[in-house]
Amino acid sequence: MSSENLDIAYVAKLARIALTDDEVARFGAQLGDLLGHVATLADLDLESIPATAQVVESRNVVREDLERASLDRETVLSGAPQRQGAFVRVPRIIGQA
């Protein structure tokens, strides 16, 4: 798809982005360049390259789950803006039914 087939102003309107005429022209040219680069990828011979799910190898990094000391309850509660007994009081975010 070339940038000539795209209506930049229409796409901006759908995205609720206000663009000036200069921005529409500039972004249209930039999009055309980008689509040109993508089109060159279609010309590459990729038959000998196996499909991959990840370009960069991903591995799960885990640490041993060890019990260790944490902050004292009173120290934590002393820094809370509001407390209710042994708990930090937070504003209600869900209204009552």
mmCIF file as gemmi writes it, N, C-alpha and C atoms, coordinates in Angstrom:
data_model
loop_
_atom_site.group_PDB
_atom_site.id
_atom_site.type_symbol
_atom_site.label_atom_id
_atom_site.label_alt_id
_atom_site.label_comp_id
_atom_site.label_asym_id
_atom_site.label_entity_id
_atom_site.label_seq_id
_atom_site.pdbx_PDB_ins_code
_atom_site.Cartn_x
_atom_site.Cartn_y
_atom_site.Cartn_z
_atom_site.occupancy
_atom_site.B_iso_or_equiv
_atom_site.pdbx_formal_charge
_atom_site.auth_seq_id
_atom_site.auth_asym_id
_atom_site.pdbx_PDB_model_num
ATOM 1 N N . MET Axp A 1 ? 0.856 -1.167 0 1 0 ? 1 A 1
ATOM 2 C CA . MET Axp A 1 ? 0 0 0 1 0 ? 1 A 1
ATOM 3 C C . MET Axp A 1 ? 0.903 1.231 0 1 0 ? 1 A 1
ATOM 4 N N . SER Axp A 2 ? 0.65 2.132 -0.87 1 0 ? 2 A 1
ATOM 5 C CA . SER Axp A 2 ? 1.458 3.352 -0.937 1 0 ? 2 A 1
ATOM 6 C C . SER Axp A 2 ? 0.758 4.474 -0.182 1 0 ? 2 A 1
ATOM 7 N N . SER Axp A 3 ? 1.53 5.51 0.118 1 0 ? 3 A 1
ATOM 8 C CA . SER Axp A 3 ? 0.947 6.622 0.862 1 0 ? 3 A 1
ATOM 9 C C . SER Axp A 3 ? -0.064 7.385 0.016 1 0 ? 3 A 1
ATOM 10 N N . GLU Axp A 4 ? -0.001 7.244 -1.308 1 0 ? 4 A 1
ATOM 11 C CA . GLU Axp A 4 ? -0.995 7.925 -2.145 1 0 ? 4 A 1
ATOM 12 C C . GLU Axp A 4 ? -2.377 7.34 -1.922 1 0 ? 4 A 1
ATOM 13 N N . ASN Axp A 5 ? -2.447 6.057 -1.496 1 0 ? 5 A 1
ATOM 14 C CA . ASN Axp A 5 ? -3.735 5.41 -1.273 1 0 ? 5 A 1
ATOM 15 C C . ASN Axp A 5 ? -4.304 5.726 0.108 1 0 ? 5 A 1
ATOM 16 N N . LEU Axp A 6 ? -3.507 6.376 0.954 1 0 ? 6 A 1
ATOM 17 C CA . LEU Axp A 6 ? -3.96 6.707 2.296 1 0 ? 6 A 1
ATOM 18 C C . LEU Axp A 6 ? -4.362 8.173 2.378 1 0 ? 6 A 1
ATOM 19 N N . ASP Axp A 7 ? -5.421 8.421 3.056 1 0 ? 7 A 1
ATOM 20 C CA . ASP Axp A 7 ? -5.863 9.786 3.303 1 0 ? 7 A 1
ATOM 21 C C . ASP Axp A 7 ? -5.38 10.15 4.702 1 0 ? 7 A 1
ATOM 22 N N . ILE Axp A 8 ? -4.229 10.825 4.788 1 0 ? 8 A 1
ATOM 23 C CA . ILE Axp A 8 ? -3.589 11.138 6.06 1 0 ? 8 A 1
ATOM 24 C C . ILE Axp A 8 ? -4.523 11.957 6.945 1 0 ? 8 A 1
ATOM 25 N N . ALA Axp A 9 ? -5.206 12.903 6.375 1 0 ? 9 A 1
ATOM 26 C CA . ALA Axp A 9 ? -6.118 13.748 7.155 1 0 ? 9 A 1
ATOM 27 C C . ALA Axp A 9 ? -7.257 12.908 7.743 1 0 ? 9 A 1
ATOM 28 N N . TYR Axp A 10 ? -7.75 11.944 6.973 1 0 ? 10 A 1
ATOM 29 C CA . TYR Axp A 10 ? -8.833 11.084 7.447 1 0 ? 10 A 1
ATOM 30 C C . TYR Axp A 10 ? -8.355 10.192 8.594 1 0 ? 10 A 1
ATOM 31 N N . VAL Axp A 11 ? -7.166 9.619 8.437 1 0 ? 11 A 1
ATOM 32 C CA . VAL Axp A 11 ? -6.611 8.773 9.496 1 0 ? 11 A 1
ATOM 33 C C . VAL Axp A 11 ? -6.37 9.603 10.758 1 0 ? 11 A 1
ATOM 34 N N . ALA Axp A 12 ? -5.867 10.81 10.61 1 0 ? 12 A 1
ATOM 35 C CA . ALA Axp A 12 ? -5.655 11.693 11.756 1 0 ? 12 A 1
ATOM 36 C C . ALA Axp A 12 ? -6.98 12.008 12.438 1 0 ? 12 A 1
ATOM 37 N N . LYS Axp A 13 ? -8.03 12.214 11.645 1 0 ? 13 A 1
ATOM 38 C CA . LYS Axp A 13 ? -9.344 12.497 12.218 1 0 ? 13 A 1
ATOM 39 C C . LYS Axp A 13 ? -9.857 11.296 13.005 1 0 ? 13 A 1
ATOM 40 N N . LEU Axp A 14 ? -9.657 10.083 12.471 1 0 ? 14 A 1
ATOM 41 C CA . LEU Axp A 14 ? -10.074 8.88 13.187 1 0 ? 14 A 1
ATOM 42 C C . LEU Axp A 14 ? -9.322 8.735 14.515 1 0 ? 14 A 1
ATOM 43 N N . ALA Axp A 15 ? -8.044 9.13 14.503 1 0 ? 15 A 1
ATOM 44 C CA . ALA Axp A 15 ? -7.226 9.051 15.711 1 0 ? 15 A 1
ATOM 45 C C . ALA Axp A 15 ? -7.434 10.257 16.618 1 0 ? 15 A 1
ATOM 46 N N . ARG Axp A 16 ? -8.279 11.175 16.178 1 0 ? 16 A 1
ATOM 47 C CA . ARG Axp A 16 ? -8.566 12.411 16.924 1 0 ? 16 A 1
ATOM 48 C C . ARG Axp A 16 ? -7.302 13.222 17.161 1 0 ? 16 A 1
ATOM 49 N N . ILE Axp A 17 ? -6.52 13.335 16.09 1 0 ? 17 A 1
ATOM 50 C CA . ILE Axp A 17 ? -5.296 14.13 16.112 1 0 ? 17 A 1
ATOM 51 C C . ILE Axp A 17 ? -5.508 15.31 15.178 1 0 ? 17 A 1
ATOM 52 N N . ALA Axp A 18 ? -5.333 16.502 15.676 1 0 ? 18 A 1
ATOM 53 C CA . ALA Axp A 18 ? -5.477 17.7 14.855 1 0 ? 18 A 1
ATOM 54 C C . ALA Axp A 18 ? -4.152 17.972 14.151 1 0 ? 18 A 1
ATOM 55 N N . LEU Axp A 19 ? -4.147 17.921 12.825 1 0 ? 19 A 1
ATOM 56 C CA . LEU Axp A 19 ? -2.947 18.175 12.041 1 0 ? 19 A 1
ATOM 57 C C . LEU Axp A 19 ? -3.157 19.392 11.151 1 0 ? 19 A 1
ATOM 58 N N . THR Axp A 20 ? -2.109 20.167 10.992 1 0 ? 20 A 1
ATOM 59 C CA . THR Axp A 20 ? -2.145 21.27 10.036 1 0 ? 20 A 1
ATOM 60 C C . THR Axp A 20 ? -1.91 20.696 8.646 1 0 ? 20 A 1
ATOM 61 N N . ASP Axp A 21 ? -2.135 21.519 7.613 1 0 ? 21 A 1
ATOM 62 C CA . ASP Axp A 21 ? -1.894 21.058 6.245 1 0 ? 21 A 1
ATOM 63 C C . ASP Axp A 21 ? -0.414 20.718 6.042 1 0 ? 21 A 1
ATOM 64 N N . ASP Axp A 22 ? 0.48 21.486 6.667 1 0 ? 22 A 1
ATOM 65 C CA . ASP Axp A 22 ? 1.908 21.195 6.565 1 0 ? 22 A 1
ATOM 66 C C . ASP Axp A 22 ? 2.238 19.845 7.199 1 0 ? 22 A 1
ATOM 67 N N . GLU Axp A 23 ? 1.621 19.552 8.341 1 0 ? 23 A 1
ATOM 68 C CA . GLU Axp A 23 ? 1.868 18.272 9.01 1 0 ? 23 A 1
ATOM 69 C C . GLU Axp A 23 ? 1.327 17.113 8.195 1 0 ? 23 A 1
ATOM 70 N N . VAL Axp A 24 ? 0.17 17.301 7.576 1 0 ? 24 A 1
ATOM 71 C CA . VAL Axp A 24 ? -0.395 16.253 6.724 1 0 ? 24 A 1
ATOM 72 C C . VAL Axp A 24 ? 0.569 15.945 5.579 1 0 ? 24 A 1
ATOM 73 N N . ALA Axp A 25 ? 1.109 16.973 4.961 1 0 ? 25 A 1
ATOM 74 C CA . ALA Axp A 25 ? 2.054 16.762 3.856 1 0 ? 25 A 1
ATOM 75 C C . ALA Axp A 25 ? 3.331 16.095 4.351 1 0 ? 25 A 1
ATOM 76 N N . ARG Axp A 26 ? 3.861 16.562 5.482 1 0 ? 26 A 1
ATOM 77 C CA . ARG Axp A 26 ? 5.113 15.997 6.011 1 0 ? 26 A 1
ATOM 78 C C . ARG Axp A 26 ? 4.921 14.542 6.431 1 0 ? 26 A 1
ATOM 79 N N . PHE Axp A 27 ? 3.845 14.264 7.169 1 0 ? 27 A 1
ATOM 80 C CA . PHE Axp A 27 ? 3.615 12.895 7.622 1 0 ? 27 A 1
ATOM 81 C C . PHE Axp A 27 ? 3.291 11.966 6.452 1 0 ? 27 A 1
ATOM 82 N N . GLY Axp A 28 ? 2.616 12.5 5.438 1 0 ? 28 A 1
ATOM 83 C CA . GLY Axp A 28 ? 2.34 11.692 4.244 1 0 ? 28 A 1
ATOM 84 C C . GLY Axp A 28 ? 3.627 11.276 3.559 1 0 ? 28 A 1
ATOM 85 N N . ALA Axp A 29 ? 4.587 12.203 3.45 1 0 ? 29 A 1
ATOM 86 C CA . ALA Axp A 29 ? 5.884 11.872 2.842 1 0 ? 29 A 1
ATOM 87 C C . ALA Axp A 29 ? 6.639 10.875 3.699 1 0 ? 29 A 1
ATOM 88 N N . GLN Axp A 30 ? 6.614 11.06 5.011 1 0 ? 30 A 1
ATOM 89 C CA . GLN Axp A 30 ? 7.305 10.136 5.91 1 0 ? 30 A 1
ATOM 90 C C . GLN Axp A 30 ? 6.686 8.736 5.849 1 0 ? 30 A 1
ATOM 91 N N . LEU Axp A 31 ? 5.371 8.686 5.788 1 0 ? 31 A 1
ATOM 92 C CA . LEU Axp A 31 ? 4.697 7.4 5.683 1 0 ? 31 A 1
ATOM 93 C C . LEU Axp A 31 ? 5.027 6.725 4.356 1 0 ? 31 A 1
ATOM 94 N N . GLY Axp A 32 ? 5.103 7.516 3.294 1 0 ? 32 A 1
ATOM 95 C CA . GLY Axp A 32 ? 5.49 6.958 1.997 1 0 ? 32 A 1
ATOM 96 C C . GLY Axp A 32 ? 6.885 6.356 2.038 1 0 ? 32 A 1
ATOM 97 N N . ASP Axp A 33 ? 7.823 7.038 2.693 1 0 ? 33 A 1
ATOM 98 C CA . ASP Axp A 33 ? 9.175 6.5 2.846 1 0 ? 33 A 1
ATOM 99 C C . ASP Axp A 33 ? 9.159 5.201 3.641 1 0 ? 33 A 1
ATOM 100 N N . LEU Axp A 34 ? 8.391 5.184 4.72 1 0 ? 34 A 1
ATOM 101 C CA . LEU Axp A 34 ? 8.31 3.993 5.559 1 0 ? 34 A 1
ATOM 102 C C . LEU Axp A 34 ? 7.737 2.815 4.778 1 0 ? 34 A 1
ATOM 103 N N . LEU Axp A 35 ? 6.661 3.062 4.044 1 0 ? 35 A 1
ATOM 104 C CA . LEU Axp A 35 ? 6.056 1.991 3.251 1 0 ? 35 A 1
ATOM 105 C C . LEU Axp A 35 ? 6.994 1.513 2.147 1 0 ? 35 A 1
ATOM 106 N N . GLY Axp A 36 ? 7.816 2.41 1.635 1 0 ? 36 A 1
ATOM 107 C CA . GLY Axp A 36 ? 8.815 2.006 0.646 1 0 ? 36 A 1
ATOM 108 C C . GLY Axp A 36 ? 9.835 1.054 1.235 1 0 ? 36 A 1
ATOM 109 N N . HIS Axp A 37 ? 10.278 1.329 2.467 1 0 ? 37 A 1
ATOM 110 C CA . HIS Axp A 37 ? 11.219 0.437 3.137 1 0 ? 37 A 1
ATOM 111 C C . HIS Axp A 37 ? 10.585 -0.922 3.422 1 0 ? 37 A 1
ATOM 112 N N . VAL Axp A 38 ? 9.336 -0.922 3.816 1 0 ? 38 A 1
ATOM 113 C CA . VAL Axp A 38 ? 8.627 -2.179 4.068 1 0 ? 38 A 1
ATOM 114 C C . VAL Axp A 38 ? 8.483 -2.97 2.772 1 0 ? 38 A 1
ATOM 115 N N . ALA Axp A 39 ? 8.253 -2.284 1.67 1 0 ? 39 A 1
ATOM 116 C CA . ALA Axp A 39 ? 8.115 -2.964 0.377 1 0 ? 39 A 1
ATOM 117 C C . ALA Axp A 39 ? 9.408 -3.662 -0.029 1 0 ? 39 A 1
ATOM 118 N N . THR Axp A 40 ? 10.558 -3.102 0.338 1 0 ? 40 A 1
ATOM 119 C CA . THR Axp A 40 ? 11.825 -3.768 0.011 1 0 ? 40 A 1
ATOM 120 C C . THR Axp A 40 ? 11.96 -5.092 0.752 1 0 ? 40 A 1
ATOM 121 N N . LEU Axp A 41 ? 11.34 -5.208 1.912 1 0 ? 41 A 1
ATOM 122 C CA . LEU Axp A 41 ? 11.381 -6.476 2.648 1 0 ? 41 A 1
ATOM 123 C C . LEU Axp A 41 ? 10.647 -7.576 1.88 1 0 ? 41 A 1
ATOM 124 N N . ALA Axp A 42 ? 9.607 -7.204 1.149 1 0 ? 42 A 1
ATOM 125 C CA . ALA Axp A 42 ? 8.858 -8.186 0.37 1 0 ? 42 A 1
ATOM 126 C C . ALA Axp A 42 ? 9.691 -8.764 -0.76 1 0 ? 42 A 1
ATOM 127 N N . ASP Axp A 43 ? 10.736 -8.059 -1.185 1 0 ? 43 A 1
ATOM 128 C CA . ASP Axp A 43 ? 11.582 -8.527 -2.272 1 0 ? 43 A 1
ATOM 129 C C . ASP Axp A 43 ? 12.68 -9.484 -1.813 1 0 ? 43 A 1
ATOM 130 N N . LEU Axp A 44 ? 12.847 -9.66 -0.517 1 0 ? 44 A 1
ATOM 131 C CA . LEU Axp A 44 ? 13.908 -10.526 -0.006 1 0 ? 44 A 1
ATOM 132 C C . LEU Axp A 44 ? 13.543 -11.993 -0.157 1 0 ? 44 A 1
ATOM 133 N N . ASP Axp A 45 ? 14.571 -12.832 -0.423 1 0 ? 45 A 1
ATOM 134 C CA . ASP Axp A 45 ? 14.372 -14.27 -0.518 1 0 ? 45 A 1
ATOM 135 C C . ASP Axp A 45 ? 14.507 -14.857 0.882 1 0 ? 45 A 1
ATOM 136 N N . LEU Axp A 46 ? 13.407 -15.262 1.456 1 0 ? 46 A 1
ATOM 137 C CA . LEU Axp A 46 ? 13.401 -15.749 2.828 1 0 ? 46 A 1
ATOM 138 C C . LEU Axp A 46 ? 13.089 -17.237 2.926 1 0 ? 46 A 1
ATOM 139 N N . GLU Axp A 47 ? 13.138 -17.94 1.795 1 0 ? 47 A 1
ATOM 140 C CA . GLU Axp A 47 ? 12.796 -19.364 1.783 1 0 ? 47 A 1
ATOM 141 C C . GLU Axp A 47 ? 13.735 -20.189 2.662 1 0 ? 47 A 1
ATOM 142 N N . SER Axp A 48 ? 15.002 -19.814 2.742 1 0 ? 48 A 1
ATOM 143 C CA . SER Axp A 48 ? 15.974 -20.611 3.484 1 0 ? 48 A 1
ATOM 144 C C . SER Axp A 48 ? 16.043 -20.243 4.968 1 0 ? 48 A 1
ATOM 145 N N . ILE Axp A 49 ? 15.27 -19.276 5.387 1 0 ? 49 A 1
ATOM 146 C CA . ILE Axp A 49 ? 15.312 -18.824 6.771 1 0 ? 49 A 1
ATOM 147 C C . ILE Axp A 49 ? 14.125 -19.42 7.52 1 0 ? 49 A 1
ATOM 148 N N . PRO Axp A 50 ? 14.4 -20.174 8.599 1 0 ? 50 A 1
ATOM 149 C CA . PRO Axp A 50 ? 13.288 -20.789 9.34 1 0 ? 50 A 1
ATOM 150 C C . PRO Axp A 50 ? 12.468 -19.738 10.073 1 0 ? 50 A 1
ATOM 151 N N . ALA Axp A 51 ? 11.197 -20.027 10.231 1 0 ? 51 A 1
ATOM 152 C CA . ALA Axp A 51 ? 10.303 -19.12 10.96 1 0 ? 51 A 1
ATOM 153 C C . ALA Axp A 51 ? 10.671 -19.128 12.438 1 0 ? 51 A 1
ATOM 154 N N . THR Axp A 52 ? 10.585 -17.988 13.062 1 0 ? 52 A 1
ATOM 155 C CA . THR Axp A 52 ? 10.88 -17.882 14.485 1 0 ? 52 A 1
ATOM 156 C C . THR Axp A 52 ? 9.753 -17.141 15.181 1 0 ? 52 A 1
ATOM 157 N N . ALA Axp A 53 ? 9.553 -17.487 16.428 1 0 ? 53 A 1
ATOM 158 C CA . ALA Axp A 53 ? 8.56 -16.77 17.217 1 0 ? 53 A 1
ATOM 159 C C . ALA Axp A 53 ? 9.209 -15.585 17.915 1 0 ? 53 A 1
ATOM 160 N N . GLN Axp A 54 ? 10.495 -15.689 18.204 1 0 ? 54 A 1
ATOM 161 C CA . GLN Axp A 54 ? 11.225 -14.635 18.891 1 0 ? 54 A 1
ATOM 162 C C . GLN Axp A 54 ? 12.49 -14.321 18.107 1 0 ? 54 A 1
ATOM 163 N N . VAL Axp A 55 ? 12.751 -13.062 17.878 1 0 ? 55 A 1
ATOM 164 C CA . VAL Axp A 55 ? 13.983 -12.666 17.208 1 0 ? 55 A 1
ATOM 165 C C . VAL Axp A 55 ? 15.142 -12.766 18.18 1 0 ? 55 A 1
ATOM 166 N N . VAL Axp A 56 ? 14.901 -12.338 19.401 1 0 ? 56 A 1
ATOM 167 C CA . VAL Axp A 56 ? 15.908 -12.409 20.444 1 0 ? 56 A 1
ATOM 168 C C . VAL Axp A 56 ? 15.501 -13.522 21.391 1 0 ? 56 A 1
ATOM 169 N N . GLU Axp A 57 ? 16.446 -14.401 21.709 1 0 ? 57 A 1
ATOM 170 C CA . GLU Axp A 57 ? 16.136 -15.51 22.602 1 0 ? 57 A 1
ATOM 171 C C . GLU Axp A 57 ? 15.6 -14.988 23.923 1 0 ? 57 A 1
ATOM 172 N N . SER Axp A 58 ? 14.502 -15.558 24.364 1 0 ? 58 A 1
ATOM 173 C CA . SER Axp A 58 ? 13.975 -15.165 25.666 1 0 ? 58 A 1
ATOM 174 C C . SER Axp A 58 ? 14.102 -16.35 26.602 1 0 ? 58 A 1
ATOM 175 N N . ARG Axp A 59 ? 14.445 -16.042 27.812 1 0 ? 59 A 1
ATOM 176 C CA . ARG Axp A 59 ? 14.552 -17.103 28.803 1 0 ? 59 A 1
ATOM 177 C C . ARG Axp A 59 ? 13.958 -16.571 30.099 1 0 ? 59 A 1
ATOM 178 N N . ASN Axp A 60 ? 13.499 -17.482 30.901 1 0 ? 60 A 1
ATOM 179 C CA . ASN Axp A 60 ? 12.877 -17.109 32.151 1 0 ? 60 A 1
ATOM 180 C C . ASN Axp A 60 ? 13.961 -16.955 33.214 1 0 ? 60 A 1
ATOM 181 N N . VAL Axp A 61 ? 14.088 -15.779 33.75 1 0 ? 61 A 1
ATOM 182 C CA . VAL Axp A 61 ? 15.072 -15.522 34.785 1 0 ? 61 A 1
ATOM 183 C C . VAL Axp A 61 ? 14.339 -15.516 36.121 1 0 ? 61 A 1
ATOM 184 N N . VAL Axp A 62 ? 14.709 -16.434 36.973 1 0 ? 62 A 1
ATOM 185 C CA . VAL Axp A 62 ? 14.058 -16.531 38.266 1 0 ? 62 A 1
ATOM 186 C C . VAL Axp A 62 ? 15.114 -16.518 39.36 1 0 ? 62 A 1
ATOM 187 N N . ARG Axp A 63 ? 14.688 -16.129 40.508 1 0 ? 63 A 1
ATOM 188 C CA . ARG Axp A 63 ? 15.571 -16.183 41.665 1 0 ? 63 A 1
ATOM 189 C C . ARG Axp A 63 ? 14.938 -17.11 42.689 1 0 ? 63 A 1
ATOM 190 N N . GLU Axp A 64 ? 15.766 -17.604 43.576 1 0 ? 64 A 1
ATOM 191 C CA . GLU Axp A 64 ? 15.271 -18.48 44.612 1 0 ? 64 A 1
ATOM 192 C C . GLU Axp A 64 ? 14.341 -17.692 45.53 1 0 ? 64 A 1
ATOM 193 N N . ASP Axp A 65 ? 13.236 -18.29 45.9 1 0 ? 65 A 1
ATOM 194 C CA . ASP Axp A 65 ? 12.259 -17.639 46.747 1 0 ? 65 A 1
ATOM 195 C C . ASP Axp A 65 ? 12.645 -17.873 48.204 1 0 ? 65 A 1
ATOM 196 N N . LEU Axp A 66 ? 13.244 -16.87 48.804 1 0 ? 66 A 1
ATOM 197 C CA . LEU Axp A 66 ? 13.716 -16.987 50.173 1 0 ? 66 A 1
ATOM 198 C C . LEU Axp A 66 ? 12.937 -16.06 51.086 1 0 ? 66 A 1
ATOM 199 N N . GLU Axp A 67 ? 12.671 -16.542 52.294 1 0 ? 67 A 1
ATOM 200 C CA . GLU Axp A 67 ? 12.03 -15.703 53.293 1 0 ? 67 A 1
ATOM 201 C C . GLU Axp A 67 ? 13.093 -14.784 53.878 1 0 ? 67 A 1
ATOM 202 N N . ARG Axp A 68 ? 12.773 -13.506 53.979 1 0 ? 68 A 1
ATOM 203 C CA . ARG Axp A 68 ? 13.724 -12.575 54.571 1 0 ? 68 A 1
ATOM 204 C C . ARG Axp A 68 ? 12.959 -11.488 55.315 1 0 ? 68 A 1
ATOM 205 N N . ALA Axp A 69 ? 13.671 -10.756 56.114 1 0 ? 69 A 1
ATOM 206 C CA . ALA Axp A 69 ? 13.052 -9.743 56.96 1 0 ? 69 A 1
ATOM 207 C C . ALA Axp A 69 ? 12.45 -8.623 56.115 1 0 ? 69 A 1
ATOM 208 N N . SER Axp A 70 ? 11.336 -8.104 56.598 1 0 ? 70 A 1
ATOM 209 C CA . SER Axp A 70 ? 10.703 -6.969 55.927 1 0 ? 70 A 1
ATOM 210 C C . SER Axp A 70 ? 10.595 -5.819 56.916 1 0 ? 70 A 1
ATOM 211 N N . LEU Axp A 71 ? 9.969 -4.747 56.493 1 0 ? 71 A 1
ATOM 212 C CA . LEU Axp A 71 ? 9.817 -3.593 57.37 1 0 ? 71 A 1
ATOM 213 C C . LEU Axp A 71 ? 8.864 -3.916 58.521 1 0 ? 71 A 1
ATOM 214 N N . ASP Axp A 72 ? 9.108 -3.277 59.633 1 0 ? 72 A 1
ATOM 215 C CA . ASP Axp A 72 ? 8.242 -3.409 60.797 1 0 ? 72 A 1
ATOM 216 C C . ASP Axp A 72 ? 6.89 -2.76 60.484 1 0 ? 72 A 1
ATOM 217 N N . ARG Axp A 73 ? 5.795 -3.384 60.932 1 0 ? 73 A 1
ATOM 218 C CA . ARG Axp A 73 ? 4.447 -2.893 60.647 1 0 ? 73 A 1
ATOM 219 C C . ARG Axp A 73 ? 4.268 -1.453 61.123 1 0 ? 73 A 1
ATOM 220 N N . GLU Axp A 74 ? 4.709 -1.119 62.305 1 0 ? 74 A 1
ATOM 221 C CA . GLU Axp A 74 ? 4.542 0.236 62.826 1 0 ? 74 A 1
ATOM 222 C C . GLU Axp A 74 ? 5.331 1.257 62.012 1 0 ? 74 A 1
ATOM 223 N N . THR Axp A 75 ? 6.497 0.865 61.503 1 0 ? 75 A 1
ATOM 224 C CA . THR Axp A 75 ? 7.288 1.765 60.658 1 0 ? 75 A 1
ATOM 225 C C . THR Axp A 75 ? 6.529 2.092 59.381 1 0 ? 75 A 1
ATOM 226 N N . VAL Axp A 76 ? 5.935 1.07 58.78 1 0 ? 76 A 1
ATOM 227 C CA . VAL Axp A 76 ? 5.169 1.271 57.546 1 0 ? 76 A 1
ATOM 228 C C . VAL Axp A 76 ? 3.93 2.115 57.826 1 0 ? 76 A 1
ATOM 229 N N . LEU Axp A 77 ? 3.185 1.786 58.872 1 0 ? 77 A 1
ATOM 230 C CA . LEU Axp A 77 ? 1.963 2.516 59.178 1 0 ? 77 A 1
ATOM 231 C C . LEU Axp A 77 ? 2.232 3.95 59.593 1 0 ? 77 A 1
ATOM 232 N N . SER Axp A 78 ? 3.408 4.22 60.151 1 0 ? 78 A 1
ATOM 233 C CA . SER Axp A 78 ? 3.715 5.597 60.545 1 0 ? 78 A 1
ATOM 234 C C . SER Axp A 78 ? 3.901 6.504 59.328 1 0 ? 78 A 1
ATOM 235 N N . GLY Axp A 79 ? 4.212 5.932 58.18 1 0 ? 79 A 1
ATOM 236 C CA . GLY Axp A 79 ? 4.37 6.719 56.959 1 0 ? 79 A 1
ATOM 237 C C . GLY Axp A 79 ? 3.118 6.802 56.118 1 0 ? 79 A 1
ATOM 238 N N . ALA Axp A 80 ? 2.061 6.109 56.525 1 0 ? 80 A 1
ATOM 239 C CA . ALA Axp A 80 ? 0.815 6.107 55.754 1 0 ? 80 A 1
ATOM 240 C C . ALA Axp A 80 ? 0.04 7.39 56.003 1 0 ? 80 A 1
ATOM 241 N N . PRO Axp A 81 ? -0.597 7.968 54.974 1 0 ? 81 A 1
ATOM 242 C CA . PRO Axp A 81 ? -1.381 9.188 55.163 1 0 ? 81 A 1
ATOM 243 C C . PRO Axp A 81 ? -2.548 8.975 56.124 1 0 ? 81 A 1
ATOM 244 N N . GLN Axp A 82 ? -3.182 7.789 56.061 1 0 ? 82 A 1
ATOM 245 C CA . GLN Axp A 82 ? -4.275 7.45 56.968 1 0 ? 82 A 1
ATOM 246 C C . GLN Axp A 82 ? -4.132 5.981 57.336 1 0 ? 82 A 1
ATOM 247 N N . ARG Axp A 83 ? -4.526 5.67 58.522 1 0 ? 83 A 1
ATOM 248 C CA . ARG Axp A 83 ? -4.518 4.269 58.915 1 0 ? 83 A 1
ATOM 249 C C . ARG Axp A 83 ? -5.817 3.943 59.618 1 0 ? 83 A 1
ATOM 250 N N . GLN Axp A 84 ? -6.163 2.663 59.578 1 0 ? 84 A 1
ATOM 251 C CA . GLN Axp A 84 ? -7.367 2.179 60.245 1 0 ? 84 A 1
ATOM 252 C C . GLN Axp A 84 ? -6.945 0.917 60.989 1 0 ? 84 A 1
ATOM 253 N N . GLY Axp A 85 ? -6.715 1.049 62.267 1 0 ? 85 A 1
ATOM 254 C CA . GLY Axp A 85 ? -6.223 -0.076 63.054 1 0 ? 85 A 1
ATOM 255 C C . GLY Axp A 85 ? -4.83 -0.463 62.588 1 0 ? 85 A 1
ATOM 256 N N . ALA Axp A 86 ? -4.676 -1.714 62.193 1 0 ? 86 A 1
ATOM 257 C CA . ALA Axp A 86 ? -3.376 -2.222 61.748 1 0 ? 86 A 1
ATOM 258 C C . ALA Axp A 86 ? -3.233 -2.168 60.229 1 0 ? 86 A 1
ATOM 259 N N . PHE Axp A 87 ? -4.074 -1.37 59.562 1 0 ? 87 A 1
ATOM 260 C CA . PHE Axp A 87 ? -4.079 -1.326 58.106 1 0 ? 87 A 1
ATOM 261 C C . PHE Axp A 87 ? -3.926 0.097 57.59 1 0 ? 87 A 1
ATOM 262 N N . VAL Axp A 88 ? -3.456 0.214 56.345 1 0 ? 88 A 1
ATOM 263 C CA . VAL Axp A 88 ? -3.399 1.502 55.667 1 0 ? 88 A 1
ATOM 264 C C . VAL Axp A 88 ? -4.785 1.762 55.083 1 0 ? 88 A 1
ATOM 265 N N . ARG Axp A 89 ? -5.346 2.924 55.358 1 0 ? 89 A 1
ATOM 266 C CA . ARG Axp A 89 ? -6.661 3.27 54.808 1 0 ? 89 A 1
ATOM 267 C C . ARG Axp A 89 ? -6.457 3.988 53.48 1 0 ? 89 A 1
ATOM 268 N N . VAL Axp A 90 ? -7.172 3.529 52.451 1 0 ? 90 A 1
ATOM 269 C CA . VAL Axp A 90 ? -7.062 4.124 51.122 1 0 ? 90 A 1
ATOM 270 C C . VAL Axp A 90 ? -8.45 4.604 50.696 1 0 ? 90 A 1
ATOM 271 N N . PRO Axp A 91 ? -8.51 5.587 49.775 1 0 ? 91 A 1
ATOM 272 C CA . PRO Axp A 91 ? -9.81 6.08 49.312 1 0 ? 91 A 1
ATOM 273 C C . PRO Axp A 91 ? -10.589 4.982 48.575 1 0 ? 91 A 1
ATOM 274 N N . ARG Axp A 92 ? -11.898 5.054 48.693 1 0 ? 92 A 1
ATOM 275 C CA . ARG Axp A 92 ? -12.771 4.109 47.981 1 0 ? 92 A 1
ATOM 276 C C . ARG Axp A 92 ? -12.687 4.388 46.483 1 0 ? 92 A 1
ATOM 277 N N . ILE Axp A 93 ? -12.526 3.351 45.672 1 0 ? 93 A 1
ATOM 278 C CA . ILE Axp A 93 ? -12.471 3.545 44.233 1 0 ? 93 A 1
ATOM 279 C C . ILE Axp A 93 ? -13.677 2.968 43.522 1 0 ? 93 A 1
ATOM 280 N N . ILE Axp A 94 ? -14.432 2.155 44.23 1 0 ? 94 A 1
ATOM 281 C CA . ILE Axp A 94 ? -15.639 1.566 43.652 1 0 ? 94 A 1
ATOM 282 C C . ILE Axp A 94 ? -16.803 2.026 44.513 1 0 ? 94 A 1
ATOM 283 N N . GLY Axp A 95 ? -17.787 2.637 43.878 1 0 ? 95 A 1
ATOM 284 C CA . GLY Axp A 95 ? -18.931 3.156 44.622 1 0 ? 95 A 1
ATOM 285 C C . GLY Axp A 95 ? -19.807 2.05 45.181 1 0 ? 95 A 1
ATOM 286 N N . GLN Axp A 96 ? -20.6 2.4 46.168 1 0 ? 96 A 1
ATOM 287 C CA . GLN Axp A 96 ? -21.511 1.447 46.737 1 0 ? 96 A 1
ATOM 288 C C . GLN Axp A 96 ? -22.673 1.199 45.782 1 0 ? 96 A 1
ATOM 289 N N . ALA Axp A 97 ? -23.168 -0.018 45.798 1 0 ? 97 A 1
ATOM 290 C CA . ALA Axp A 97 ? -24.279 -0.37 44.921 1 0 ? 97 A 1
ATOM 291 C C . ALA Axp A 97 ? -25.597 0.042 45.509 1 0 ? 97 A 1
